[in-house]
Amino acid sequence: MPKHSTLPVALIQDVDRGSREANLTEIERRIKEAAASGARLVLLQELHNGPYFCQHECVDEFDRAEPIPGPSTERLSALARTYGVVLVGSLFERRAAGLYHNTAVVFERDGSLVGKYRKMHIPDDPGFLEKFYFTPGDLGFTPIDTSIGRLGVLVCWDQWYPEAARLMALAGAELLLYPTAIGWDPRDPLDEKQRQRQAWILSHRGHAVANGLPVLSCNRTGFEAAPGGEGGVQFWGSSMVLGPQGEVLAEAGIEAPELLLAEIDMWRSEQVRRIWPFLRDRRIDAYSDLLRRYRD
């Protein structure tokens, strides 16, 4: 990466607006605004076309899935081409009957689909019943080359796993990106809510520090009721852009849609890794037990 290389980026934090068309219309408005502000990379939140449907298990929700390439990739491709940005989206992929993935897609400035990443870690927690819908990814932790750099794209639950971020870094990723949908149960006490959100922020800062890389995480915001009216998720926003020492370059609020803009000094990773050469000092001869589930 050349010295004094600055990358303007934009993250589109939003609520579900009730329909695929309404969501994509708002995404287009925000991409246009981001491009007018000089952004060259735009990151969208996880499953941005609709609600976070994984709060329950219902076979009808599979109707939301679509092939890649498909209608949404055509729409996102046109947006990337029209506004001249590298665009990272997040879709419910129908690969075959009974085989579905949570998939991130990356478009070049000319609208070409240059890569995709299928979410590797799939949660099954209260309010996040994703194992019913998504097959774990099979594309590995492979960065995607673009005109603005090599992108290590991961998705939401992947953000808790240092191995995922590390493998992207070892494959030459220059940025780590996370489309995300995470929030708290509104019924939880305030101190528990704050612990969860702070743990999430710290996990991203840890990935930035340990790998000497900028990290971008784009989260949903707003309350989405669970189907049937029992409970729901309050997505906590807080989309962020971090530098390679975990420094906060930009952070969105908790409760409202926001276009988050930031500039990343791409040369800083080189500088930071020269003084903190963590990759040099890794004891790869001593890590074989990481391939075990647990050391009994």
Buried (B, 14 or more C-beta within 10 A) or exposed (E): BEEEBEBBBBBBBBBBBEEBEEBBEBBBEBBBBBBEEEBBBBBBBBBBBBBBBBBEEBEEBBEBBBEBEEEBBEBBBEBBBEBEBBBBBBBBBBBEEEEBBBBBBBBBBEBEBBBBBBBBBBBEEEBBBBBBBBBEBEEEBBBBBBEBBBBBBBBBBBBBBEEBBBBBBBEEBBBBBBBBBBBBBEEEEEEEBEEBBEEBBEBBBBBBBBBBBBBBBBBBBBEBEBBEEEEBBBBBBBBBBBBBBBEBBBBBBBBEBBBBBBBBBBBBBBBBBEEBEBEEEEEEEEEEEEEEEEEE
